[in-house]
Amino acid sequence: MSLAITASSAASLEKKRQRNSPFTEGRLDAGTLPKEFLPGVEADRPFSTPLTMLERKNPATIRSMPANLTPQYLEAERRYKQAASTGEKVQALEEMLSIIPKHKGTEKLQADLKSRLKKLRAELEKPSGSGGRHDTFDVVKREGAGQIVLLGAANTGKSSLLAHLTNASPEVAAYPYTTRLPQPGMMPFENIQIQLVDLPAIDREFWKPRLSGIIRNADGGLLLADLAAPDTLEQVETTIAILEEARIHPASARDDSSLTGGAALLKTLLLASKSDRDPQGSAVEVLRELYDSRLPVLPVSTSDPQSLATLKVRLYEMLGIIRIYSKPPGKKFDPGDPFVLKKGSTVLEAAAHIHKDFADKLKFARIWGSEKYDGQMVQRDHLLEEGDVVEFHI
C-alpha cells in the first residue's frame, strides 16, 4: 500500500470519526470553561473549534491545541488588556491579528479580533468633545529640509531602512506589521537633514485611510519592493492600487501632469530593497521593464553602504531644492548652515526667507558661485542655483 493511499485513508477515517462523534455536533460556549482557557476571547463569545475526545477529557489542552498561540501573541494580548487608550488597544490588536497562527482552529478568534479592531478604529475616527480626536497618529511634525514617506507592504524592509539612514530606532522584526504608528527619523545629507517617515504597512487588511493625509502632505515617497518576497509584483501593484483609490498617484519627479478632483501626485522612487538577494540583477531589470516609464527604480541594500549613499543623493534630488548661503556685505564668507529653497527661487524670495524686511528693502545682491565671476551684481529677480553665496544689499 502506498503512502499516499495511507494518508488519504487516514484523512477519510478522521472525517468519518468527526461526523459520527457526539462531541462535534455543537460548539463550545466560552462560558462553560474558566476564562483563562480562552486567550483573547471574552466569556460571552463562542469558542469555535470543534471538540476532540482529548479536549473533552482534558479541557486544559484547549488553550494550546486549537490555536497554538505563540508567546509573542500572548504578550500582545497582555498589552491589549493593559492598554489605557484606544490607540494602544488598536496597536495591540493589530499585532495580535498579524501574528496569530492562521488555521481553522483560529478562524473565529481572528474574526473576533477583526471585529474589535473595526470598532476601535471607528472610535478613533470620531471627533472628541473638544473637536479633536481621541488619539492622533495622523500628524507628523515636519522637520528638516523635506519630508519623505516610506511606503510598501509588510516586511519590505521599511523599518530596517529607516534605522540605517536616520537616528530613529524603529522595531525591526521578522514578523509583519511591526510598524503600527508613523515613525519619523532625521537623515543627514551633507550639511542638512531630511525627514523620513516609516508608515504602517499598506495592504487591504490594514490600510488606514487617515494615513492618506500624511502621504499627501509629504514632499516625496519611497515605495519599497521586496526582492526577497515571492509576490514582489503583487505587493507593488496592491500598494499602488490602494494609494490611487485614495486619490494619491505615485509618479516620477519629472511627471508634471495636472490632476483634478482632489487627486494628488506624489513624487515617488521605486526602491528595489534587499538587492543583495538579487546578485545578478534580474529582478531589478524586471521592475525597470514594468515600471521605469512611471517610477524610477533604484536597487538598495542595507548591507551595501554605497547603495545607501546613492539613495541619499536621489532623495535630495527628488525634493527639488537648492542650498544657498548668505554673506554680510564687506565681510569674509563664513560658511554655516545653508538656507534651503525650492529650485527656481529668486534673490527676492531668498531675502524674504531670511527676513521680511530684507525683501521690502532689497536693492540688489552680489553672487559668488554660479555666475561668471565672483561678486557679480544681480537684480531681485535673478534665479539662484545650488551652492550660491548671496550678499544682500538694502
N, C-alpha and C positions, 0 to 999 in steps of 0.2 A: 504493500500500500504506500502510495507516495505521500510526501509531507504535505503537499497542497491539499490532497484529499482529506488527510487527517485534520488539517486546520479548518477546512470547510465543514467537515463533520462536527468538529467541536463547536464551531460558531452556530451551526444549526441546532445542536443539542442545547446550547446555552439559551437561544431564543425560545426554544420549546419549554425549557425549565422556567424561564421568566413568565411565559404566558400561563403556565399551569400553577405558578406559585401564588398562594393566597397573600403573600407579602407585597406583591407588586400591583395589586388591584387598585390601591389608593395611594395617596401621598401622605407623607408625614407632616403633621402640623407642628410648627415650631413650639407651640405652647405645651406640647407633650413631653418635651425634653428640657433639661436645665439649659439656660441661655448660653452657658459657656461652651456648649457643644455646637453652637451655631454661629461661628465667627462672621461678623458683618451682616447678620440678619436679625432684625428685631423680632421679639417674641410673638407679634401678631401677624407675621408673614409666613407663608408656606415654604417649607424646605422641599425642593423639587425632586431630589434624587430618589428613584425607586429603591426600596429597601432590599438588601440581600439577607440571606439566612444569618450570616455572620453578624451583620449590623443589628438584626433583631435580638440576637443573643447577647451582643456586647455593644450597647449604644455609644460607648466611648470611642469606638472606631469610626463613627460618623464624621468626626472632625477631620480626619485625615484621608479616609478612603475616597469619598466622592469628589472632594475638591483638591486635595494635595496642596493646600495653601502654603506658600513659601514664607520664610522668616521675613523677607522684605515686604510681603503683603501684610503680614500681621503687624509689622512696625508701622506701615502706612495707616492701617486700621486704628492702631493706638493713637496716632496723631489726629486722626479724624475724630475720635471720641473725645480727645482733649482740646480740640480746636475751639478758640474763643470767638472767632469771627467767621462770617460766611466765606470770605476769600480763602481762609485757611482750610475750611472744610472742602471747598472746591478743589484746592490743590491736592489734599489727601485723597479725595475720591478719584481724581484723575489718575493719580499714581496707582491706586488700588486697581482701577479698571485696566490700566496699561500692563500690569504685571501679573494679574490673576491668571492661573492656568486656563487655557482655552480648550475645554472639552465638555461633553454632555453633562457631566456632573456639576458644572458651574454655570450652566446656561441661565437658570433662574436667578442665581446670585448676580450674574452680570447684568441681567435685566433690572434687578433691584438697584444696583449701583448706578446704572444709566438713568433710571427714574429719579433717584435722589439728586443726581448731578444736574439733570434738566431743571428740577425745581429750584435748586440753589442758584444756578446761573440766571434763572428768571428773577430771583430776588436781587441779584447783583445789578440787573438792568433797571430795576425800579428806582426812581429818584427817592432820596431820603427826605425827611421833613424839612431840612434846611435847603433843599434844592440841589444837593449833591448826590453822590452815590454812597452805598454802604461801604464798599471797598474799591478804591481806584487803582486799577492796574493798567489803564489805557492811556496814561500820560507819562511820558519820559521827558524829563527836563533836558533841553538841548544844551550841549556844551561843545566847545572846540570850534574848529573851522567848518565842520559839516557833520551831518548825521547819516550813517549808512545802516540799513536794517538787514539782518541775516534771515533768509527765507529758505524753507525747504521742509521735506518730510522728516519723520522721526529718524534719529540715528544717522543723519547725513554728515555729521561732523561739525555742526554749527558751534556747539559749546567748546569743543576742543580748539577750533579755530580762534574763537574769542579769547580763550585762555592763552594761546600762543602769541596773539597780536597785541593784547591790551594788558592793563593792570588788574583786570577782573579775575575772580576765582569762581567761575561757574561750576556747578556739579556736573561731572563728566562720568557717565556710566555706560555699561554695555547694554543695559535695557533701555527701551524707548521712553520718551516723554519725561525726561528728567528736567527739562526747562518748562516751568509752569507759569512763570511770570516774565515779562520783558526784563532782560539783564543787560544793562549798559556797561561799557568799558571804554577807556580812552587809549587810542592807538597813536603812539608817537610817530611822526613822519618828519624827519629832519628837525626843523625848529618850530613845528606846530603840532597840534593834537587833533585827531579826527575821532569822533564818537562812533563806535559800533554798538548796535543793539541786537542781542540774540533774542529772537521771538520764539514762543511756543511753536511746536510742530504744526505745519499746515496740512491737514488731511480732513476727509469728510466727517470723521467722527469727533474731532477735537477742535475744529475751526471756531474761533471766537470772532464774531462779526465786529466786536468793539476794537479789535486789533487793526482794523482797516484804517482807523484814524491815525495811528502811529505810522503805518506804511505810507499813507497818502502824504503825510507831512514830512516824510524823510526826503533827504536830498538824493538818495540812490539806494539800490538794493543789491545784495549778493544772493543769487539763487543757487543753492548747492545741489549738485547732482552726485550722488554717492557711487563711485565707480566700482565699489566692492559689493554693491547690492545686486540681487538677481533681477530686480524690477526697476532698474535705474530710469528707463524712459517713461515707464508708467508713473513713477513718482514725480518726475518733472512735469509731465502733462497734467497730472492731477493738481499740482501746486499752481500751475499757470491757469488752469480752468477755474479753480476756486477764487483766485485773485481777479480774474476777468468777470466772474459773477458778482464780485464786489465792486465792479467798475474800476478796477485798477489794472492797467495794461503794462506789463513789463516790456521795455523796449531798449534799444541801444541808445547811447548818448547822442548818436548822430541823427536819430529819428526826430524830426521836427513836426510830425503830424499833429493836427489840431483835433481835439475830441470835444464832443458836446454832451449835454445831458448829465452833467455831474461826473463824467468819466475823467480819469487822471492817468497820465503817462508817468511811469516810474523808470528812471534810468537804471538799467539792470545789467549786471555782469553774470553770465552763467559760469559758475565755478565748478570745474570737474575735480571734486575733492577726493582725497585718498589716491592721488595719481601714482603713488608708489606701488599700488596694486595693479597698475596697468603699465608695466615697464616697456612694452612695445608701442604704446600709444594708440592702439587700435580702437579702444573705447572712446578716447578723446576725438579721434577722427570721425567716428560715427556721430558724436554730438555736434561736431562742426558741420558735417554734411546736413544735419537736420535743422540746426538752429542758428548757424552763424549769420544767416541773412537777417535774422531778427535780433539775436542776442550774441554778442561776442563771447567766445568760450576761452577760458583760461584754466589750465591744469595747475593744481596746487596740492602740496602735501605738507602737513605739519612737521614731517621729518626732513624736509628739504628747505633749509634756510634761504636758498636763492629764490625758490618759488614764492616764498613769503615776502621777500624783498621786492620782487616783481609785482606782486599783488598790491603792496603799499603804493607803488608808483601809479598803478592803474586806478586805484581808488582816488588818489589825489587828482588824476586827470578827469575822472568821472565827475567830480564835484564842479568842474568848470570855474575854478577860482585862480587868483593870482596873489602873490605876496609882494607887497611894496614896503618901503622903509622911508621914514621921514628924517629930514636933516635941518636943524636950525640954521638960518641964514648966517653966513660968515664963520661958521664953526666947523670943525673937523667931524666927519661922519663917524658915529659910534654905533655900530650895528647892535640892535637889540631885538626884541620880539617884533615880527613884522605885522603889518595890518593886512587883513585878508579881505579881498574884494572879489566880486564877480568879474569874470572876463568881460572886456568891453567897457569897463568903468573909466570915467574921465578924471582929470585932475580936480574938477569941481566936486565930483562925487567922493573922491578921496578926502578932500578937505572937509566935506560935510560929515564924513565918517569919523574924522578925528575930533572935530568940534564945529558946532553950528556957526559960531562967529567967524571961523575960517572961511566958510563958504560965502557968508554975507560980505565979507571984506576982501576976499581974494582978488588980487590984480593979475598976477601971473605966477608961474612956477619955473624952476630950473630942474632939469632931469639929468641924472647920471645912470648909465646902464644901457638902455635900448637905443638912445639917439646917436647921431653920427659923431658927436664929440661931447665930452663931459661938461656938464653945466649949461647945456643948451637951454635957452629960454623958450617956453611953450605957453600956449594960451589955456584958458579954463576948460575948453572943450577937447583938449588933447587926450587921446586914448593911451592909457597906461599899459605896460607889459610886465611880465613876470620878472621880479627882481629889481625893478626901477627904484632908485633913490630919489625922493622928491623934496625939493626945498621950496616951501610956500612963502610967497611974498604978499603981504597985506598992507 
